[in-house]
Amino acid sequence: MAELDFKLPYSSFSELKKLLIAFAKSKSPSSLDDLNKLTSIPKTSISTNNGFLESIGIITGGKKKEATEEGKKLGLSLANNMEDESIKILHSFLVANHFLESMITALGIKPRTTEDFQSHIAYSLSKELKGYVKTGTGAVIEMMLFTNLVEEKDGLLSPTKASAAPVKSVPPKTKSDEQQIDSTSTIDTPSVTRKITNELGQNVTLNINIQLTIPDTDDEKVYENFFKAMKKHLL
């Protein structure tokens, strides 16, 4: 189950950043003692935080841990205040975790206040919202906000379209970009309807409309294969 693949952090997002930077700068796998000396974070906190970082693929190892290749890039981007790069890399880790993906999906069905969303995450992990669980769920939400996976409007959290464009800054368009845009066609696919039951036992109907963009072509086989794929995967 997704719950078994995910562990909550012990610390706030700001403290997790220190740990990520320490892992990125370490030239060899690090023990709890090593990380404690580098960050001044208590070893008990580091141990739980390591469980979280490992559960989403940022670090790996046995008693001594080290950052994965992408995890090292994340830590270095944080150390050098490269915000866009940090957002992009952390975003990829969060959306790849099935549990976090399911939490964001649930938020799309029912926008929630921060505290309500914390309670929902804790409940989904069969935990009570107190102690490190409250801190950990808060850190998870901080990361979702930082990576633009969720946004807060009128006191409610809801998903964004960050899975398509997680980076905040937008580079200026070039002529080649404009030519590429002009040489594409946009197709609105039929809507996909699914009925699900939420955690309150209520029946909810989801209507999903997907817009796809493909290059212009005179080759009929391209469109034929395109619609075959649509029928197989979407309808």
Secondary structure, 3 states (H helix, E strand, C coil): CHHHHCCCCCCCHHHHHHHHHHHHHCCCCECHHHHHHHHCCCHHHHHHHHHHHHHCCCEEECCCEEECHHHHHHHHHHHCCCHHHHHHHHHHHHHCCHHHHHHHHHHHHCCECHHHHHHHHHHHCCCCCCCHHHHHHHHHHHHHHHCCCEEEECCEEEECCCCCCCCCCCCCCCHHHHHHHHCEEEEECCCEEEEEECCCCCEEEEEECCEEEEECCCCHHHHHHHHHHHHHHCC
